[in-house]
């Protein structure tokens, strides 16, 4: 997900408070001001005495010509590189985004942030906002955090369902009220995920719980921001999770609670693009997959031939990180 730092140099308590209240990822402050910032709340500081330190963790590069562009592309590969320029032009930024990651760009407001986060559709990884108004901070933070990658979702055809015995399943209560058509990507393997829908429907027996996804058996992989995965059993309060809409739009959510309980299970098998995929879910009418139109499909009424949304990835996983290797998972 895109990140945003807010520059508060010289120190301005009102601007720092606006950054924290808006949900900025960090504040850039002068030496000696990190403690002031942390008095306002839990926040990452970028400063010579901060959590992230210039020279050690971060490098600022001013783009004035081709030589600077080359330096930004080939040096400080182990650091976050912040690009600074007095005259933003798109071409140098496109060149850099195409060549490396770990880039942030200094901007003066929301419109510049919109431009740099969408260059080549991928954009820089984040922005450093330099402004003197709290309103611009709030507007820019909201814009940057709304920029997230779109995932390709495919229609998978259900081929088989098989009731299993008892097992442990994970029910994720997030800190976000999800909308119809939204859920979390979960799979038996790290190469294929089903879009498990949030509990947005209200039934005669159970009230809607739009913050909840009854996600699946504890061994399953769940897709997280930046393409990472974890086992469902590993998630705990405060962990990030990727919220996904039926049209592929994504957002970051946070786990508030992971309830692991023993329940009857159901194996769902499907096929997409000639690939067999599967997921084990709790066997109950309030567990839902997602149709290509974004509608809920209760596993209790699911039948072979029905279509549900899935997401495929290539390669394998090493401690939750995607790696290019040949791997077979059954």
C-alpha positions in Angstrom: 0.0 0.0 0.0 1.1 3.6 -0.6 2.5 5.4 2.4 2.6 9.1 3.3 5.0 11.0 5.5 4.3 14.6 6.6 7.1 17.1 6.9 6.9 19.1 10.2 10.0 21.2 9.9 10.2 23.6 11.7 8.1 22.1 14.5 4.4 22.9 14.4 2.3 21.1 16.9 -1.0 21.6 15.0 0.4 20.2 11.8 1.9 17.2 13.6 -1.4 16.6 15.4 -3.2 16.8 12.0 -0.8 14.2 10.6 -1.4 11.8 13.4 -5.1 12.2 13.4 -5.3 11.7 9.7 -3.4 8.5 9.8 -0.1 9.5 8.2 2.5 6.8 8.3 5.3 9.0 9.7 6.3 12.6 10.3 9.6 14.1 9.2 11.0 16.3 11.9 14.2 18.1 12.9 16.7 16.6 15.3 15.4 16.9 18.8 11.7 16.9 17.8 11.0 13.2 17.7 10.1 13.2 21.4 7.6 16.1 20.8 6.0 14.1 18.1 5.7 10.9 20.2 4.0 12.9 23.0 1.1 13.3 20.6 0.7 9.5 20.0 2.3 6.4 18.6 4.0 7.6 15.4 7.1 6.8 13.4 9.5 9.7 13.1 12.0 10.4 10.4 14.9 12.4 11.9 18.6 12.1 12.7 17.5 10.8 16.1 14.2 9.2 14.9 13.0 5.7 14.1 14.1 6.1 10.5 17.3 8.1 10.1 18.6 9.9 7.0 21.7 8.3 5.7 21.1 5.0 7.5 17.5 4.2 6.4 16.5 7.0 4.0 18.3 8.9 1.2 17.1 12.2 -0.3 18.1 12.8 -3.9 17.3 16.0 -5.8 16.6 15.4 -9.5 18.1 18.2 -11.6 19.2 16.2 -14.6 20.0 12.8 -16.1 22.9 12.2 -13.8 20.7 12.6 -10.7 18.1 10.3 -12.3 20.8 7.6 -12.9 22.0 8.0 -9.3 18.5 7.5 -8.0 18.1 4.4 -10.0 21.4 2.7 -9.1 22.4 3.8 -5.7 21.0 3.4 -2.1 19.2 0.2 -3.1 19.1 -0.8 0.5 17.3 2.4 1.6 14.1 4.3 1.0 14.9 7.0 -1.6 13.0 10.2 -1.5 13.0 12.2 -4.7 13.0 15.9 -4.5 12.7 18.3 -7.4 11.7 22.0 -7.9 10.0 21.2 -11.3 8.1 17.9 -11.5 8.1 16.3 -14.9 6.6 12.9 -15.5 9.3 11.3 -17.7 12.1 11.1 -15.2 9.7 9.7 -12.7 8.4 7.1 -15.2 12.0 6.1 -15.9 12.7 5.6 -12.2 9.5 3.7 -11.3 10.2 1.4 -14.2 13.7 0.6 -12.9 13.4 0.2 -9.1 11.2 0.2 -6.1 11.6 1.8 -2.7 10.8 5.3 -4.1 9.0 8.1 -2.4 8.5 11.6 -3.8 8.2 15.0 -2.2 4.9 16.7 -3.0 3.2 20.0 -2.0 -0.4 18.7 -2.0 -3.0 16.2 -3.0 -2.9 16.9 -6.8 0.9 16.2 -7.0 0.4 13.1 -4.8 -2.3 11.9 -7.2 0.1 12.3 -10.2 3.2 10.6 -8.7 1.3 7.6 -7.2 -0.2 6.8 -10.6 2.8 7.0 -12.9 3.0 3.9 -15.1 -0.1 2.7 -13.2 2.2 1.6 -10.4 3.5 4.9 -9.1 6.0 5.6 -6.4 5.6 3.7 -3.1 4.7 6.8 -1.2 5.0 10.6 -0.8 6.5 13.1 1.6 4.1 15.9 2.0 5.4 19.5 2.6 2.5 21.8 3.4 1.4 24.4 5.9 -2.3 23.6 6.2 -4.0 20.9 8.2 -6.8 20.6 5.5 -4.2 19.7 2.8 -2.7 17.0 5.2 -6.1 15.4 5.7 -7.0 15.5 2.0 -3.6 14.1 0.9 -3.5 11.3 3.5 -7.0 10.2 2.5 -6.0 10.2 -1.2 -2.8 8.4 -0.8 -4.2 5.7 1.4 -7.0 5.1 -1.0 -4.5 4.2 -3.8 -4.1 0.5 -3.8 -3.4 -2.2 -6.4 -6.2 -3.9 -8.3 -6.1 -7.7 -8.3 -7.2 -9.8 -11.2 -10.1 -12.0 -10.1 -11.3 -14.9 -12.2 -14.6 -16.9 -12.3 -13.9 -20.4 -11.0 -16.4 -23.2 -11.6 -17.2 -25.3 -8.5 -16.5 -29.0 -9.3 -17.0 -30.8 -6.0 -18.1 -30.3 -2.4 -17.3 -32.8 0.4 -18.3 -32.6 4.0 -15.4 -33.3 6.3 -15.3 -34.0 10.0 -14.4 -31.6 12.8 -11.5 -29.2 12.6 -10.2 -25.8 13.6 -11.3 -22.8 11.7 -10.4 -19.1 11.9 -13.1 -16.4 12.0 -11.5 -13.0 11.5 -13.2 -9.9 13.0 -11.6 -6.9 11.4 -11.7 -3.2 12.3 -13.6 -2.4 9.1 -17.2 -2.6 8.1 -17.1 -4.3 4.7 -19.6 -3.7 1.9 -21.5 -6.3 -0.1 -19.1 -7.8 -2.7 -16.1 -7.5 -0.3 -14.1 -10.0 1.6 -10.7 -11.6 2.0 -8.7 -13.9 -0.3 -8.0 -17.4 1.3 -6.7 -20.6 -0.2 -5.5 -24.1 0.6 -2.3 -23.2 -1.4 -0.2 -20.1 -1.9 -1.0 -20.1 -5.6 -4.8 -20.0 -5.6 -7.2 -18.1 -3.4 -11.0 -17.9 -3.1 -12.7 -14.6 -2.3 -14.4 -15.4 1.0 -17.2 -12.9 1.5 -17.8 -10.9 4.7 -20.9 -11.6 6.7 -22.9 -8.7 5.3 -26.2 -10.5 4.8 -28.8 -10.5 7.5 -30.6 -13.8 8.0 -33.7 -14.7 10.1 -31.3 -16.3 12.6 -28.1 -14.2 12.6 -27.6 -10.5 12.4 -25.3 -9.1 9.8 -21.7 -8.7 10.9 -20.0 -6.8 8.1 -16.7 -6.6 9.9 -16.4 -10.4 10.0 -15.0 -13.0 7.5 -15.4 -16.6 8.6 -12.2 -17.4 6.6 -11.5 -21.1 6.7 -9.4 -23.8 8.2 -6.4 -22.7 10.3 -3.8 -24.1 7.8 -5.1 -21.9 4.9 -3.1 -19.0 3.4 -4.6 -15.5 3.6 -3.3 -12.8 1.1 -1.9 -9.7 2.8 -0.8 -6.3 1.5 2.3 -6.2 -0.7 1.7 -9.8 -1.9 2.6 -11.4 1.4 0.7 -14.3 3.0 0.3 -15.8 6.5 -1.5 -18.9 7.7 -4.9 -18.0 9.1 -3.8 -19.4 12.5 -1.0 -16.8 12.7 -3.1 -13.7 12.4 -3.7 -11.7 15.6 -5.1 -8.3 16.8 -3.4 -5.5 14.9 -2.2 -7.5 11.9 -2.8 -6.1 8.4 -5.0 -8.0 6.1 -6.0 -7.3 2.5 -9.7 -6.5 1.9 -10.8 -7.2 -1.7 -13.8 -6.2 -3.7 -15.4 -8.4 -6.4 -14.1 -5.9 -9.0 -10.5 -6.4 -7.8 -10.2 -3.2 -5.8 -8.2 -3.6 -2.6 -7.8 -1.8 0.8 -5.9 -2.5 4.0 -7.8 -3.7 7.0 -6.7 -4.6 10.5 -7.5 -7.7 12.5 -9.3 -7.0 15.7 -9.7 -10.6 16.8 -9.1 -14.0 15.4 -11.5 -16.6 16.8 -10.2 -20.1 16.3 -12.9 -22.7 17.2 -13.6 -26.4 16.4 -16.3 -26.7 13.8 -17.6 -29.1 11.1 -15.7 -28.5 7.8 -16.4 -28.5 4.1 -14.0 -29.0 1.2 -14.8 -26.8 -1.8 -13.0 -27.7 -5.1 -13.1 -25.7 -8.3 -11.4 -25.2 -11.6 -10.2 -22.0 -13.2 -8.1 -21.6 -16.3 -7.6 -25.3 -16.3 -6.2 -25.3 -12.8 -7.7 -27.2 -9.9 -8.1 -25.1 -6.7 -9.5 -25.8 -3.3 -10.4 -24.4 0.1 -11.6 -25.9 3.4 -14.3 -23.8 5.1 -16.7 -24.2 8.0 -19.8 -26.1 7.0 -22.5 -23.6 7.8 -25.0 -21.4 6.0 -23.4 -18.1 7.2 -20.1 -18.9 5.4 -20.0 -17.3 2.0 -18.0 -17.3 -1.2 -18.5 -14.5 -3.8 -20.1 -14.7 -7.2 -18.6 -12.9 -10.3 -21.4 -10.3 -9.8 -20.3 -9.6 -6.2 -23.2 -11.5 -4.6 -22.9 -13.9 -1.7 -22.9 -17.6 -2.3 -23.6 -19.5 0.9 -21.6 -22.8 1.1 -24.8 -24.5 2.3 -26.5 -23.8 -1.1 -23.3 -24.1 -3.3 -23.5 -26.8 -6.0 -21.1 -28.1 -8.7 -21.3 -25.8 -11.8 -21.7 -22.6 -9.7 -19.2 -19.9 -10.3 -17.3 -18.1 -7.6 -14.4 -15.6 -7.7 -10.8 -16.7 -7.3 -7.3 -15.2 -7.6 -4.3 -17.0 -9.0 -0.6 -16.4 -8.4 2.5 -18.0 -9.8 5.6 -19.4 -8.1 5.8 -20.5 -4.4 6.1 -19.0 -0.9 9.0 -18.8 1.4 7.9 -17.6 4.9 5.0 -15.8 3.3 6.9 -14.0 0.6 6.4 -14.9 -3.1 9.4 -16.5 -4.8 9.9 -17.7 -8.3 10.3 -21.5 -8.1 8.6 -24.6 -9.3 6.3 -25.9 -6.6 3.4 -28.4 -6.5 0.7 -28.1 -3.9 -2.2 -30.5 -3.6 
